[in-house]
């Protein structure tokens, strides 16, 4: 159970039978691990309820455990809501950037017929295109990761 890398490597190598066998084995192992983790969790909650019950009485102890579980659930829910809100904001920003790029490309394509009809503008466009390509190719440390 080394991780995702060896699984993807065996899949890329075309060894589908070994991949399927490994996935089945991992599924069984993770199911057994989950069973033991849930058992430990239930027993820990029961022990906490018994301890608090001996300290404050059983009804109060159970109410404290239930309130703790409720507070934990609300906290997790709020964390998920905040993460969803941040993801939605990132998605909206990416969509706005894509819209802006599309508008710039449309404007550039709209100007192409006028540039083609005008000889001086066409010469300027070709020269600026060549200069742009030259700076991209000949510039030291140029890479596509600058975007």
N, C-alpha and C positions, 0 to 999 in steps of 0.2 A: 504494500500500500504506500508507494513512494510519492504519489501525487498525480497531477494532471499531465505532466511532461512525458513520462514513460507510456501512459495510456495513449496519448496522441501520437507518440512515435510508433507504437505498435500498430495503431490504426493506419498511419501513413505508410507503413511498410506493407500493408495489405494482409496482415495476419489477423483476419476478422474472427477466426475461431478462438484464438488466444485472447483477443480483446473481449469477446462475449463471455468467455469463461472467467476472465479477471473481473469483469463488471458484475457477474452473478455472485462470485465469491465476495467481492467488496460489499454488495448489497446485503448479503446474509450477515457478514461481520458487523456492518454498521447497524443492522437491525438488532443484533444481540447487544451491541454496545448501548444503543438507545434504550433497550429494555432494562439494562442494569442501571443506567443513569436515571431513568424514571422511577425505578424502584428505590434508589437511594434518595431521590428528591421527596417521594411520598413518605418514606420513613423519617426523613429529617423534619418534614412539616409535622408529622404525627408526634415526634419526640418534642418538638417545640411546643405543640399544643398541650402535651402532657405536662411538660415542665411549667408552662405558664398556668395550667390548670391547678397544679399543686401549689403554686405561689399565690394565685389570686382567685382560685375557684374555676371549675371547668367551663361554665358559660362565658366568663370574662376571658379566659385563656383562648377559647375558640373564637370569640369575637375579635380579639387582638390579632390572631393569625389571619382571620378573614379580612380584617381591615388592612393588614400588611400586604396581603395578596392583591387587594383592590388598589391600593396606592401604587404597588409595583406595576399592575396592569395599566393604570392611567399614565404612569410615567413612560412606559414603553409605547403606548398609543401616541402620546405627545411627541416622543422622539421620532416615530414613524411619520407623523403628520409634518413635522419640521423638515425631515429628509425629503418627503414628497413635494413639499412646497419649494424647496431649493432645486430639486430636479425639474419641476415645472418651470421655474424661473430660468434655469439654464436652457431648457428646451425653447422657451419663448425668445430668449436672446439669440440662440442659434437660428431660429426661424427668421427673426428680424435681420440678422446678418445675411442670411441666404437671400432674402427679399431684396436687400440693398445691392448685393452682388448681381442678382438677376436684372435689376433696373439699370445698373451700370453697363452690363453686357448688352441689354436692349438698346440703350442710348448709343453705345459704340456701333452696334450693327445698323442702327438707323442712320448714322453718319457715314457709313461706308459708301453708299451710292454718290453722295456729294463729293467725297474725297476722290472717288474713282473718276468722276467727270472733270475735276479740276486738276490739271497737270502739276501746278506748284504744290498743291496740298498733297497730292500723291507722292511727290518726291520727298516732302517733309515727313510723311507717314512712313515711307520705306526707310529713310535715313534714321528716324527715331526708333523704328523697330530693330534695325541693325545695331544701333548703339545700345539699345536695351539688351539684346541678346549678347553682345560683346561684353557688357558689364556683368551679366550673369555667368557667362562662361569663363571669362578671364579674371574675374575678381578673386583675390586670395581669400580662402576660407569660405567660399560660397557653398551653400548647401540648401536643400529644400526644406530644412527644419526651421527656417527663419519665419515661416508663415504663421 
